[in-house]
Amino acid sequence: MYRFALTPRWIAFHLVIATAAVAMVNLGLWQLRRLDERRDFNATVEQRWDAAPVDIADLLPAGSTSDDADRHEWQSVTARGTYIDDETIRVVNRSQNGRAGDNLVVPLRLDDGRLLLVTRGFVPLGQDPSPATDGDVTISGQLRVERAAGALAARDPADGELTEVQRIDIARLAAQMPGDLVPAWVDLTASAPPEVGPWPEPVIRPDLSEGSHLSYAVQWFIFSVAVIVGWVVALRTTARRRHAAAVTSSADPG
């Protein structure tokens, strides 16, 4: 009854169905892996954000590398020094709470002479930021590290001094800074003396939701089941039609 399913046309159909089903299952599993990664990220951020702050000089002493910094991203840190306000850099094309604007980054000269880039906060377009605090300041915030730009991301010029950047690239900015840079930066959450507002305002905490990975995974699994069900229906429908045609043919006296 199902011998027709072994014809070349149907074999090609089987292969298409099998390929589609396997691909959809793998896409669902990929979304589940993304969900696990997201949960791990959220747990790390929450743990380090709420941890007791560590002095940046102890966490990343002189000679530390970007790999050292990467192991401590999102750690709560403190630092003491003086801002170099005339070396301020704007990270453009940022958004916060539905507003477009820039992040204001200022180097802080630490007691050991190194410079720590500090994101003082977000400034909406058309607003003027307050100057950085004069004299000694003690800041606290979250340690951040640079990530490779995506293939389609805007890029900064390779040469020349920058006052506006698309992202913080410590290696790129090091050449224009009056001192060695710590291989990470800090998103400011508080300072003493305090910042004078209203701008900049602190960069908001990252979104720690799980996103849509689980729902996407379920959708891909449903699609794979639907494809298999459609394959079964197609086989059975074709078999019934062929059987009905055969019965009609055998009953025809002509």
Beta strands, then each sheet from edge to edge (+ up, - down):
strand 1: 54-55
strand 2: 76-83
strand 3: 89-96
strand 4: 99-110
strand 5: 115-124
strand 6: 136-144
strand 7: 164-165
strand 8: 181-192
sheet 1: 1+ 2+ 4- 3+ 7+
sheet 2: 1+ 2+ 6- 8+ 5+
end
